[in-house]
Amino acid sequence: MSLKRFLMAGAWLASAALPFELSATELAALSLSAEQARALGVRVSPIAASTDLEVGTHARVVFTPDAQYVVAAPYAGMVQRVLVSVGQTVRPGQALATFASPQLYEASRALTEANSQSHLAQQSLARDKSLYDDGIIAASRWQATQARAAEATAMARARRAELASAGITFAGPGGEAQMIASRGGIVSEVSAVPGMRVDSASLLFRIVNPVALELDLLVGRDVPVPSPGERVNVPQRGASGTVIGVAPSGDGTAGVRVRASLVKRGDLRAGESVGVTLTLRRSNGAGAFRVRVPAAALAYVQGTPGLFVATDKGFRFQTVTVDSTDEASAVVRGNLPAGTRVAVAGIGALKGMLAGEQ
């Protein structure tokens, strides 16, 4: 084939319809010498050797799902005193406020009664066991005593659980009721005011763990979707972590939401937006490699994306899977080991030749 024919073929528009069908298994080949390639303006570039691929994007620093909790009024009543303020660090079991409620004192009275009944039942159990062992009472009475003791113990346990779930303890010389923190952290919200009457389940305090952070990424088409276990780094802030989940964004766009847990927190703070680097595995272990190439190297033949790979005799069109694209580059997956040379200029001429050869 003459050089003139090559140049005429290279003048074909890249978007022209091609009169052939590209096989997914048989890659189209072009015979082309180095001199002919230079004449057509074709330039090649090798794929760099790398075990990983780094991609930059942005993330929002958010609290983990269990980083914060609220303290609510267990019963309808009145806040008597507030003992903490916003920004204060509290420890587990520390008093937050004093609280008064008729229902609260009724629950306390019921607990005292249940404990008393349980104590009496245990005394009866010990006495009847001795009588039963001596053969003085029948087995039926001994069984009834055991049943009453078990019921009394269960009732006392239920009353204690009720007050424990309410987050209330009785302390001080007068035995005042105090609302306590079940976990440590920083007080981020105080809705209670001394003398305020509240309904049951009204929010009074919000406490957060400031170090329980993770990263929330919204990944669009210009960024490859990472897989769980791949690394995320925030180099400017000394933080790093791993991807723990990927899910659709839910807003009707093509993006996905990515969550990453932090191994090193650095100096990140909740609510801020930071630049992050995703470190993606280059190979999936099945012969497919993920590489970054110039956007100009990506060619579409009959709607199928691919690259023109240099061979000893010329070029062959190899199909790839496109992970992401932007104005400058594209991230693709295919059988592209390190050192593979791909055309990065003169793509239109190669597409024209491919159509002419077919």
C-alpha positions in Angstrom: 0.0 0.0 0.0 1.5 3.4 -1.0 2.0 6.4 1.4 -0.5 8.3 -0.7 -3.2 5.8 0.2 -2.3 6.0 3.9 -2.7 9.8 3.8 -6.0 9.6 2.0 -7.3 7.2 4.5 -6.1 9.4 7.4 -8.3 12.2 6.2 -11.5 10.3 7.1 -13.4 12.0 9.8 -13.2 10.2 13.2 -17.0 10.2 13.5 -17.6 8.6 10.1 -19.8 5.5 10.1 -17.6 2.4 9.6 -18.7 -0.3 7.1 -17.6 -3.3 9.3 -18.3 -4.8 12.7 -15.6 -5.0 15.2 -15.2 -8.4 16.9 -14.8 -8.4 20.6 -12.3 -11.2 20.4 -10.5 -10.5 17.1 -8.8 -7.1 17.3 -8.4 -5.2 14.1 -4.8 -4.8 12.9 -3.1 -2.2 10.7 0.2 -2.7 8.9 2.2 0.4 9.2 5.9 1.2 9.2 7.6 3.7 11.5 8.1 6.2 8.6 4.5 5.9 7.5 3.3 6.4 11.1 5.4 9.6 11.4 4.0 10.8 8.1 0.5 10.4 9.4 1.4 12.3 12.6 1.0 9.2 14.8 2.9 9.4 18.1 3.0 6.6 20.7 3.6 6.6 24.5 4.3 3.7 26.8 2.1 2.8 29.7 4.0 3.5 32.8 4.8 0.6 35.2 2.8 1.0 38.4 1.1 -1.3 40.9 -1.5 1.3 41.8 -3.3 4.2 40.2 -3.8 7.5 42.1 -6.8 9.7 41.5 -7.6 13.0 43.1 -11.1 14.1 44.3 -12.9 15.7 47.2 -14.5 14.4 50.3 -16.6 15.7 53.2 -15.6 14.8 56.8 -18.6 13.4 58.6 -19.3 11.7 61.9 -19.5 7.9 62.0 -23.1 6.6 62.6 -22.4 6.0 66.3 -20.4 9.1 67.0 -23.2 11.0 68.6 -26.1 10.3 70.8 -28.9 12.3 72.5 -30.0 12.5 76.1 -33.8 12.9 76.2 -36.3 13.4 79.0 -37.3 9.9 80.2 -40.7 11.2 81.6 -42.7 14.3 81.4 -41.4 16.6 84.1 -39.2 19.6 84.9 -35.5 20.3 84.5 -34.3 21.7 87.8 -30.6 22.4 87.2 -28.3 22.2 84.2 -24.8 21.0 85.1 -22.9 21.1 81.8 -22.5 23.6 78.9 -21.8 23.4 75.2 -18.2 22.4 74.4 -17.6 20.8 77.8 -16.1 17.3 77.8 -18.1 14.8 79.9 -17.2 11.3 81.0 -19.5 8.2 81.2 -21.8 8.5 84.2 -21.3 12.2 84.7 -24.4 14.2 85.8 -25.8 16.5 83.1 -28.9 17.9 84.9 -31.2 17.3 87.8 -34.7 16.3 86.9 -38.1 16.1 88.8 -41.1 14.1 87.6 -44.1 12.4 89.4 -43.6 9.4 87.1 -39.9 9.3 88.0 -40.6 9.1 91.7 -43.4 6.5 91.1 -40.8 4.4 89.2 -38.4 4.8 92.1 -41.1 3.8 94.6 -41.9 0.7 92.4 -38.3 -0.3 92.3 -38.0 0.0 96.1 -41.1 -2.2 96.5 -39.9 -4.7 94.0 -36.5 -5.0 95.8 -38.3 -5.5 99.1 -40.5 -8.2 97.7 -37.5 -9.9 96.1 -35.7 -9.8 99.5 -38.6 -11.3 101.3 -39.0 -14.0 98.6 -35.4 -15.0 99.0 -35.8 -15.3 102.7 -38.9 -17.5 102.2 -37.0 -19.6 99.7 -34.1 -20.2 102.1 -36.6 -21.1 105.0 -38.7 -23.5 102.9 -35.7 -25.2 101.4 -34.6 -26.1 104.9 -38.1 -27.3 105.8 -38.3 -29.3 102.6 -34.9 -30.9 103.2 -36.1 -32.0 106.6 -39.3 -33.4 105.2 -41.6 -31.0 107.0 -43.3 -29.5 104.0 -44.6 -31.0 100.8 -42.9 -30.7 97.4 -45.8 -28.7 96.1 -45.2 -25.9 98.7 -41.5 -25.9 97.9 -42.2 -25.5 94.2 -44.6 -22.7 94.8 -42.0 -20.9 97.0 -39.5 -21.2 94.2 -41.9 -19.8 91.6 -42.7 -16.8 93.8 -39.0 -16.1 94.4 -38.4 -16.2 90.6 -41.3 -13.8 89.9 -40.1 -11.3 92.6 -36.5 -11.4 91.2 -37.8 -10.8 87.7 -39.9 -7.9 88.8 -37.0 -6.2 90.6 -34.8 -6.7 87.5 -37.4 -5.1 85.3 -37.8 -2.1 87.6 -34.0 -1.6 87.7 -33.9 -1.8 83.9 -36.6 0.8 83.5 -34.6 3.4 85.6 -31.3 2.4 83.9 -32.8 3.0 80.4 -34.0 6.4 81.6 -30.5 7.4 82.4 -31.3 8.5 85.9 -29.4 8.1 89.1 -30.3 9.2 92.6 -27.4 11.1 94.3 -26.6 13.8 96.7 -27.7 14.2 100.3 -31.3 14.6 99.4 -31.2 11.7 96.8 -32.0 14.1 93.9 -32.6 12.6 90.5 -29.8 13.3 88.1 -29.7 12.6 84.3 -26.3 11.1 83.4 -24.2 10.6 80.3 -24.1 7.0 79.2 -21.0 7.7 77.1 -18.2 10.2 77.1 -17.7 12.9 74.6 -18.2 16.6 74.0 -21.5 18.4 74.6 -22.5 19.8 71.2 -26.1 20.9 72.1 -27.9 21.9 75.2 -31.7 22.3 74.9 -32.5 22.2 78.6 -33.1 25.4 80.7 -33.5 25.4 84.4 -37.2 25.4 85.3 -38.3 24.3 81.9 -41.1 21.7 81.8 -40.7 19.1 79.1 -42.6 16.2 77.6 -41.4 12.6 77.6 -38.6 12.0 75.0 -37.9 15.7 74.6 -34.2 16.2 73.4 -32.2 17.9 76.2 -28.5 17.2 75.3 -26.5 16.0 72.3 -23.1 14.5 72.9 -20.5 13.7 70.2 -17.3 11.8 70.0 -15.0 14.3 68.1 -12.6 11.6 66.9 -15.2 9.2 65.4 -14.9 10.5 61.9 -15.1 9.1 58.4 -15.0 10.4 54.8 -18.0 10.8 52.5 -17.1 11.0 48.8 -19.5 11.7 45.9 -17.8 10.2 42.9 -18.9 11.3 39.4 -18.1 10.2 35.9 -14.7 11.9 36.0 -13.4 9.7 38.8 -13.1 5.9 38.7 -15.4 4.1 41.3 -13.2 2.6 44.0 -13.7 -0.9 45.5 -13.9 -1.7 49.2 -10.5 -2.0 50.7 -8.8 0.5 48.4 -6.9 3.3 50.1 -7.9 6.9 50.7 -5.3 9.5 51.7 -5.5 13.2 52.8 -1.8 14.0 52.6 -2.1 17.7 53.5 -3.9 16.8 56.8 -2.0 13.6 57.8 -5.0 11.4 57.5 -5.6 8.1 55.7 -8.2 5.3 55.6 -9.8 2.6 53.5 -13.0 2.4 51.4 -15.7 0.5 53.3 -18.7 0.9 51.1 -20.0 2.1 47.7 -23.7 2.9 46.9 -25.7 4.8 44.3 -26.1 8.5 45.2 -29.9 8.3 45.2 -30.2 11.8 43.6 -30.8 10.5 40.1 -27.3 11.2 38.8 -24.7 8.8 37.6 -22.5 9.3 40.6 -22.0 7.0 43.6 -21.5 7.6 47.3 -18.3 6.2 48.8 -17.6 5.9 52.5 -14.1 5.5 53.9 -13.2 4.7 57.5 -10.1 6.5 58.9 -7.1 4.6 60.1 -5.2 7.9 60.8 -7.4 10.9 61.7 -4.8 13.6 61.4 -6.2 17.0 62.1 -9.5 16.5 60.3 -12.7 18.1 61.7 -16.3 17.2 61.1 -18.0 19.3 58.4 -15.1 20.4 56.4 -14.4 19.5 52.7 -10.9 18.2 51.9 -9.0 17.1 48.9 -8.3 13.3 48.9 -6.3 10.9 46.8 -7.8 7.5 45.9 -5.2 4.8 45.5 -6.8 2.2 43.2 -5.5 -1.2 42.5 -4.1 -1.3 38.9 -4.8 -5.0 38.3 -7.9 -7.0 39.3 -5.9 -10.3 39.1 -7.8 -11.5 36.0 -5.6 -10.1 33.3 -7.3 -6.7 33.2 -5.2 -3.6 34.1 -6.5 -0.2 35.0 -4.4 2.6 33.5 -4.5 6.3 32.9 -4.1 7.5 29.3 -4.4 10.9 27.6 -8.0 11.6 26.6 -6.9 12.0 23.0 -5.7 8.4 22.9 -9.2 7.0 23.5 -11.0 6.1 20.2 -14.5 4.9 19.6 -15.1 2.5 16.7 -18.8 1.8 16.1 -19.4 3.1 19.7 -16.9 0.7 21.2 -14.1 2.4 23.1 -10.5 1.3 22.6 -6.9 2.2 22.1 -4.5 1.7 19.2 -1.7 -0.5 20.5 1.6 -0.4 18.7 2.9 -3.8 17.4 6.0 -4.9 15.5 4.1 -4.5 12.2 2.0 -1.5 13.0 -1.1 -1.0 15.2 -4.0 -3.0 16.5 -7.3 -1.6 17.9 -7.9 -3.0 21.3 -11.2 -2.6 23.1 -11.2 -1.3 26.7 -13.6 -0.5 29.5 -13.8 3.2 30.4 -13.8 3.8 34.1 -13.8 7.6 33.9 -12.9 10.5 31.6 -12.2 14.2 31.9 -10.8 16.8 29.5 -7.2 15.7 30.0 -7.2 12.0 30.6 -9.1 8.8 30.8 -8.9 5.8 33.1 -9.5 2.5 31.3 -9.3 -1.2 32.0 -8.0 -3.8 29.6 -5.2 -6.2 28.8 -2.6 -3.4 29.0 0.5 -4.5 31.0 3.2 -2.0 31.8 5.3 -1.0 28.8 2.5 -1.4 26.3 2.8 1.4 23.7 -0.4 3.2 22.7 -1.1 5.9 20.1 -1.6 9.3 21.7 -1.7 11.4 18.5 -2.9 10.8 14.9 -5.9 8.8 16.2 -8.1 10.1 13.4 -5.7 8.9 10.7 -5.6 5.4 12.3 -9.4 5.2 12.4 -9.6 6.2 8.8 -7.1 3.6 7.8 -9.0 1.0 9.9 -12.1 1.8 8.0 -10.3 1.7 4.7 -8.6 -1.6 5.3 -12.0 -3.2 6.2 
